[in-house]
Amino acid sequence: MEEDYFKNLSDRERAIFEGGISMGALYHQFVGTPVSIDTCSSLEHAIEESILLQPAVIDVDVSLNKDLIKQSSGTMGYTSLEGNMLNIQITTKINEISVCTCISYMEDLDYPLMYIKD
């Protein structure tokens, strides 16, 4: 049983673990993907659908920074997705415990920060 591998974790710790794994997978899978303002919504949807397949993930909300995508698009009409373009929330649930893991660009840190919201 899968639970045997996580018996040393509380439900909250396990939900945080699953959110962190999903967030890391998302970041390293999608950063670098070619994106344009015209393909932005389909990429948001693809990210949501793929991450929803991960264990314990019950909700994913993806919002890409369309202004930054427009500004970064070159003469060919597209750019590569970067961490500073991501605004994502992943909700994981283990038994009755839900956790929201996020990534968003923090201007004061000049960094796309992954963190636990709730």
Secondary structure, DSSP 8 states (H G I E B T S, - for coil): -GGGGGTTS-HHHHHHHHHHHHHHHHHHHHTT-EE-TTTHHHHHHHHHHHHTTSTTEEEEEEEE-HHHHHHH--TTS-EE--GGGEEEEEEEEETTEEEEEEEEEETTTTEEEEEE--
